[in-house]
Structure formats: C-alpha cells, structure tokens
C-alpha cells in the first residue's frame, strides 16, 4: 500500500506527539496520542494533539496555523489525507476553481459529503474572473463541485493589478455575503505587485484576508514588510503561501539544517509562524509523509534558534541565483511583450522542486502561444536586470523543453 494512502501508524503518531511534548506541550499529549493510535477504529480528535490556532484578522475566526493546500490531484472518491488532516485540527482546506482542472473542488466536495464533516471544515476557494458576473459564475460552479451552499472565504485568485479591487467587486462581495454564499472575502497574490496589493488591502474595509507569497527569502524586503505592517494594523488577515522558497532546478539533498532537529522544510514553516503578523501558512501536502512532518512542526512549540535562522540565511544566499521571485516588472523591461518569466519559472519549479511534472505541463499548456514561444528572444539584458542573478535564458529554455 502506498504510504500516502493510509493513516499514520502508532509509531509515527507517537513520534509526532513526542516532538510536540519536547517542545513544551503538556505531558498528556504523548499518552493521549498513544491511546488514540491504539483505537484507530474510533478516532477521537479531542484525544489527539491539535495544531495551534490563530485569529484570522477582522474575520475574528480562529484557524489552524497549518492549512491544507488543494492545488494537487486528490482521490476523487474519498481521499484519506483530508480525514487525517482533520484528526489533528487542520480543518482549513484551500482550493480554487482552476486547481487540478476543477477536480480539487470535486474531491473535497465528495469527501465532505461522505464524511459529513462540512460543519467542522473551513473551505476557501478562489476565482480567476474579477468582474461581478465572473465572480458569480465561478462561485456557483465551485459551490456545486464542493457540494455546499457556501464557502467560508472567497478569494480573487492570483491578483496582479490593484484596479481589480474595484467598487464593483466590493459591491458583489457584499451581495454574496448577504446571500449567504460566502462568509468572508479577499484575494491571493504572488507576483511582483504583492507589496502594492497589500498596501491597497490595508485601506479597504471589505478585504478580510490576503494570501500572499512569503518565505524566509523575503525577510529583508523592506517594501513588503511595510505593507505587511499596514495590513496587520488594519486587521487584514495574512496567510502565507510559497513558504518553501523553492529554487528553480535546484536539487536540495540536505534534509536537515546543520545543528537542528528540524528538516529544512519544517524550519521554513517555523520561521513563517514566528512572524506574529501571519495567521497561518498554506502547505502543499500531497503525501502523508509531508503532512506528518508539517503537523509535527506545527505541534512543536519551540522557536527557531539563532543558529537555525543563520542556516536558513546561508541557504537563501547559496541558492539566491536559482530563485525566481516573480519580479517580472524588472526583467520584463528588456523582453518582448507577452514573455512571462515569473510564470514560466514557477511552472518549472513545480516540475523540478515540487516533483509535479503533470501539473506543470498542464499549466504550461494553458499559456498562450505567444507566451510559450521564446525562440529568438535575447534574455541577456533581462538576466542583468535580475536582482537574484538568475540565468533566465538557461531556465526559460529548459522550461520550454521539459514542459512542452
């Protein structure tokens, strides 16, 4: 049986609880987890250690600090990862109209229908159409797929332009709330305009939360920190995504940080949770292995030490030339209109670092022919403009080869 298709074993559960206990949880956690593991036929979440929770801005709702990402393909009949997440209090499922060609929402809907867990689960979905009619069209389809009459949060997905945060969008969001189809509203973003969008959100009373790219590589970004401070002061909920700060075409063979009990993947999550402005981090947990490790990190109450922060900084510096931050507004000045470096290299990252070639190729195929055609494009000046010194020509060429 594939590891990702079964529940955690008693030994694995004990290991998780033990890590949490060492970190300062009550000593009851360990035997409680052991008893629950011995009674798997009747799992009782109240007897298992639960992931800590924080308030999501002006929503006033407490959500787990670790969120279940939904961009991957799930078992459409009944995916066991959803049930396992709920057992440890990870009851916030993040999905989108476009994820896995719509099958992500369908899988979550099937699970909720068969398990009867809708009331216990927070559902966030997203739409790529920013007009009032487009929002309604996509939301109605999402509700059908999710087999529910409402979602807890509705995001405009992958926002790039502040002009899309229009009065018309605000009116439609308010209307959907009054109709009971959504509880809260916001947007997600991960491109070059993140700071600008966050600053705008801080001034808008109808934006309840924002999910944005934030990881250990961004800590020195003064513009981003000012924008985050503005949102935090205005009580806009902040959710971090892309927390792993994965590099393009970088095979990371170092599983643990030197002198740390955490893996690098756990450490970067701990670093994000150490920021009091962040309510939660959404994580791409496509296997039970990843879920187990991330939950263990969330249960651990200790903070990263100075040596661990330094190790992360060294890792960031050593791989900086392999990391695309999506700042197309810089390299794009030297490129023909339509060339999307950030998007192409993000898909290459899915292929290489996330080990999701099918998803990467599917997304690449959805790009326009003009975007995919880079033949004859000179990337030399674009690379010179890149603050991370990424060899854009090399990676764009590889993206075109492996994703086609």
N, C-alpha and C positions, 0 to 999 in steps of 0.2 A: 504494500500500500504506500502511496506517495505521502511523504511527511506532511505536505500541505493539506492533505485531505483527512486528517484525523485530529482528535483533540490532543491537548498536551498530556503527556504521561504524568504519573505521580512524581517521578524523579524530576521531570522538568518543572513541574509546579512547585516542588519543594525548593528547587534551585532559585526560582523567581522570588518566592517568599523569603528565602534565606538572604538574598541580596537586599530585599527591602528591609528585613529585620536588622541587618548590619548597619543599614543607613539610618536607623533611629525609629522605625515603626515599632509599635508595641510588640512584645514577645508573643502575644497571642496570635499574630499573623502566621507564624510558621506552623504551629499545630493545627490552626484553623484550615490552612491550605491543605495540610496532610489529610485531615478528616474529609474535606471536600473531595480530594483526589480519590479517596477510598470509596466515596459514594457518588461516583460519576453518573450512575443511573438516575440520580435525583440531584442534579447540580443546583446549588443554592448560592447565588451571587453574594448574599449577605455574609456568607461564611468564607468568602474568598477575599484576599486583599484587593482593594479597589483603587483604580487610578485616581490621583488627586484631581480636584476640580477648581476652576476659577470663574469669576463673573465675566461675562462677555459684554463689556461696555454698557451702553444705555439699554440693552435688552433686559438687564437685570437677571438673566438666566445663568445658572451655573452649568458649565460644560466641562468635560474631561480635558486635561491638558494635552492628551494624545487623541487625535481624530483619525477615523478610518477613511483613508483616501479611496476613491472609487473609479480611478481612471483606467484600471485594468479590466480584463475579461474575467467574469466570475462564472461559477457553476450556475447555470440558469434554473435548475430545478430547486436546489437548496444548498447554497454554499456554506460549508461549515465554518469558514472564517468569520462570518457575521455573528454566529452564535458564540464562538469563542471570544470575540471582542466584547460582547455584551456581558459575558461571565465575569470580566474584570473591570466593568464600568465604562468601557469605551463604547458609549451608546450614541455617538455623533457620527453619522455616515455622510460623507461628502461625495456628491456625484454631479453630473451635468447632462444636459440634453444630448451632447455630442460624444460623451465618453463611450468608448468601445462600440461606436456606431449605434448607440442607444441601448445596447444590451446591459450596460451597467445599471441603469434605472430599472430595467425589466427584472434583473436578478435580485435587486434589493426589494422590489415590489413582491416578487414571488416568495422571498424569504419572510417578509413581514406578514404576508397573507397566511402562509403555512405555519408560522411560529406564533402568530397572534401578538407580536411584540411592538406593534406600531405606537402605542401609547408610551412605551418605555424608550423609544428611539427618536433622536433628533435627526431630521432629514434636511440637508441643504442641497438644492440643485441650482443649476445656472443656465442662462440662455445667451446665445450669441447675437440675437437680434435686439437692438436697443430702442427701436421705435415702440410706441404704445401697443400697436397692433401685433408687432412681432413678439413682444413680451407675452402677451396673452396667448398667442398661437403656440409658442413653445411651452409655456407653463401648462396649458391644458393637456398637451401631449405627454408632458412629464408626469402629470398627476395620474393619467391613465396608466402609464407604464409602472408607476410606483404603487398603484392600487390604493391611493389615499385621496382624501378630499382637500388636503392642504399640505404645504411644506412649512417647516419651521423657519427657514431662511431661503430667500430667493436672491441670487446674485446675477448681475450683469457680468458676463464671463470674458476674461481677457481684455479688459478695458484699456484703451491706449490714449484716448482723447477726452479731455475734460468737458468738451462740448456735448458729449453724450450724456453727461449728468444734467440733463435739460429740465426745465419746468414741466414739460410734457411727461418725461419719465417719472418725475416726482408725483405728479397727479395720478399716473397709472399705478404707481406703487401704493399710494394711499387708497386708491379704489380697490386694489386687490386685497389689501389688509381688511378693509371694511366688508368685503365679500367673504372673508374668512378663508381665502385660498392661500394666503401667506401670513406668517406672523411677523417676520422682520425682513428688512431689505438692505442690500448693499452691493458690493462688486468685488471682483478679483482682478489682479493685475500683476504682470511680471516682466514688463518691458522697460524701456528707457525712461518712461514718464511716471514711474512709481511715486517718486517724491512729489511731483506736481499733483498727481491724483490724490495722494494722502492729504496734502495741504488743502485741496479743494473739499475733500470729505469732511475735514475738521470744521469747515464753515457751513456745512449743510445739515440741518436738523433731521432730515429724512433718511440719512445714511446711518444705519445702525451698526454696521460692521464692514471691515475690509479684509480680504485675504490677499496677501502680497508676498513677493519673493523676499525672504530674509534668512540669512545664514551667517556663519562665522566670518565669511569673506567681506561682509558689509559693515562690520563694526566701526570701521574708520570713516565711513561715508557721512560726512557732516550734514550734507543736504538732506539725506534720508533720515538721520537722527532728529533733525529739527522738525521734519514733517511728522515723524512718529510722536514726538513730544506734543505737537499740536493736536493730533488725534487723541492721544491719551488725556490731555487736558480737557478736550471737548467730549470725552467719554464715548468715543467711537471705538467699538471693539476691534482688536487687532489679532488676526490669525496668521501665523507664519506658514509659508509653503516653500518648496525648493530648499528645504533646510539642510540638505546634504551638501550643497555647494559643489555638486559633481563636476568634474572636469571633462572636457571633450577628449575622447580617445586616450584616456589615462587608465591603465590597469593597476589599480591600487591593491598591492599584495600585502600591505601592512594591515593586519587585522586589528591590532591593539595599539593604542598610543603608548609610547615608552613610559613605564612607571605608572600606568593607570590600570584600574580594574575594568575600565570600560573599553569597548571597541570604539573605533573612530566614529562609526555610525551612531552609537549611543552617545558619545561625547558631544557631537554636534547638536543633538537634540537637547542634552543637558545645558549646553551653552545658550540655546534659544530660550529654554524655560527659565534660565537665570535672569532674563530680562523681564522685569515686573510689568512692563508695558504690554507684553504679549500674553494673551489669554490662553492660546493653545497653538499646537503645531499639527498640521495635517500630514500624514505619512502614507507613503505608497507601500503598503504591507501586502504584497502579493503571495507571500508564503507564510506558513505558520511559524517558520524559523524567525523571520523578520518581526512578526507580531510579538513572539515570545521575548525577543531581545529588547524591543521598544517598550513593551509593557514593563519589563524588569527595570529598565532605565527610569521610567516614569514613577514606579513604586519606590525607587531609591530616593531618599530624602536629602542625601548629601549634595553639596555643591562641588563643581569642579574646582580643583586647587590651582594655584598659580602655575605649577609645572604643567598641568594639563592644558591650561589656556595658552601657555607658551608653545606647547607641542602643536596645538591647533594653528597657531600663528605661523610656526615654521612650515607646517603642511601647506597652509594657504600660500605662503611665499614661494615654496618649491614648485607648486602647481599653478601658479598665477598665470603663466604663459599658456596654459591649457584650459583656461576657464573663460567662457564667453558670458559676459554679464548682461547681454541683450541691449547694449547701448548703441543701437543702430543709428541714432542721431549723430554719432561721431564718425564711425567708419562709413556710414551711408553718404556722407558728403562727397566721397571720392568714387561713388558707384552709380551705375545707371539706375533710373527709377524702376522699382519693381523687385530689385535684388534684396532679399531679406536674410541677412547674415544671422541675426539672432534666432530667427525661426528655424533656419536650416541646421544650425549647430545645436539647437535644443533637440531637434529630432535625432541628430547624430549621437547626442548624449543618451537619449532613450535607447538607441541601438547598442551603444558600447558600454556605458556605465550602468544603465538600468537593466541591460540584457533583455530588451524587449524589441527585437527586430521586426516582428509582425506589426506591432503598434506603430513603430517609427515609419515603416514603409506605407502603412495605411494613411498616416497623417501627411506624409510626403506626397502621396498620390493625389491628395485633395488640394494641393497648391496649384496655382495657375501655371500654365505652360511657360509664361513669361518669367515667373519666379524660379521655376526649375531649370530653365535654360541659362547656364552660366558660361557657355562656350564663348571664348574670345574676350571674357571680362578680365581686366587687369586689376588684381587685388593688391598690388604692391603699395600704393599710396594709402589704401584703406588699412592695411596692416600697420603702416607707420602711424596712423591716427589712433590705433587701438591702445588704450591705457594699460591693457594687460599683456601687450606684445604678442597677441595670438597670431600664429601663422595662418591667416584667414584663407589664403589661396590653397594651402595644403589641405585644410579641413573641409573647405567648401567643395573641392574636387573629390575628396573621399566621400563626402555626403552624397554627391550626385552619383557616385559609382555604387555605393553599397545600398542606397535607399531606392534606387530606380527599380 
